[in-house]
Every structure is written in structure tokens, then in C-alpha cells.
Amino acid sequence: MGLLGIIVARERNRGIGTKMLETLIKESRKAGLRLLILDVLSTNTRARHVYEKVGFREAGVIPKMARTREGYDDVVRMYLEL
């Protein structure tokens, strides 16, 4: 099992996040991992779209888990079976 943490600058919109994830997935498979897990803020729709595009699925939501500048945000746990 692998736990991912990725940050891409907001100004970017050139597929860098998708390419990073595709590489991480490929290398995770080569390393023998069977499951990848990540957390994303529920309000980060852009990141969620990228994760879903490469095959991640929502496992559940943890209410108000993350403190942000605006207050608290729900965290969505996502997974990808390799």
C-alpha cells in the first residue's frame, strides 16, 4: 500500500499533475504495490478531477478534518487498486 501526497502550483494547467500521477502509478506497480491511497480537500475540485481521470475512486469523507484559511474543510479519501 502506498500513501500519496502531491502538490502542483495552481497556475499550472499543462497536465503536469496527470503526468506525475501516471508515473507514480507505473512505478508503484513495478514496486509491487497493490493499492494507492490519497486525501484531498473536498473543495479542491480540480485535483479531484485529475485523480478520477487516472482511476482513483472516492472511499469516503471525513468531515471538517482539515483547517484552511477559510475555516475547516472536509477531506475526501480516495484509492486506486493496482
C-alpha positions in Angstrom: 0.0 0.0 0.0 1.3 3.5 -0.8 0.1 6.8 0.5 0.5 9.7 -2.0 0.9 13.4 -1.3 1.2 15.7 -4.3 1.1 19.5 -4.7 1.1 21.3 -8.0 1.1 25.1 -8.3 -2.4 26.5 -9.0 -1.1 28.5 -12.0 -0.2 25.3 -13.8 -2.6 23.7 -16.3 -0.4 21.8 -18.6 -1.1 18.2 -17.5 1.8 18.1 -15.0 -0.3 16.6 -12.3 -1.7 13.9 -14.6 1.8 13.0 -15.8 3.2 12.9 -12.2 0.3 10.6 -11.2 0.8 8.3 -14.2 4.5 8.0 -13.4 3.8 7.3 -9.7 1.2 4.6 -10.7 3.6 3.0 -13.1 6.4 2.9 -10.6 4.1 1.7 -7.8 3.1 -1.2 -9.9 6.7 -2.0 -10.7 7.4 -1.9 -6.9 4.7 -4.5 -6.3 2.2 -2.2 -4.6 -1.4 -3.2 -4.9 -3.2 -0.1 -3.5 -2.6 3.6 -3.6 -4.4 6.0 -1.2 -4.6 9.8 -1.0 -6.6 12.5 0.7 -7.8 15.6 -1.0 -9.8 18.6 0.3 -13.5 18.4 -0.8 -13.3 21.9 -2.3 -10.3 21.0 -4.5 -12.4 20.0 -7.5 -9.5 20.4 -9.9 -7.3 17.9 -8.1 -10.2 15.5 -7.6 -10.9 15.6 -11.4 -7.2 14.7 -12.1 -7.3 11.8 -9.6 -10.5 10.5 -11.0 -9.1 10.8 -14.6 -6.3 8.4 -13.7 -8.6 6.0 -12.0 -8.9 6.9 -8.3 -12.3 6.4 -6.7 -13.8 8.0 -3.6 -13.7 5.8 -0.5 -15.3 8.2 2.0 -15.4 11.7 3.5 -14.0 12.8 6.9 -16.0 16.0 7.9 -14.0 19.1 8.8 -10.7 17.2 9.1 -8.5 20.0 7.5 -8.1 23.5 8.8 -7.9 26.0 5.9 -7.7 29.8 5.7 -11.5 29.9 5.4 -12.2 27.6 8.4 -12.5 23.8 8.2 -12.9 21.6 5.1 -13.9 18.0 4.6 -11.3 15.6 3.4 -12.1 13.0 0.7 -10.1 9.8 0.9 -9.5 8.2 -2.5 -8.0 4.9 -3.6 -6.7 3.2 -6.7 -6.4 -0.6 -6.9 -3.3 -1.6 -8.9 
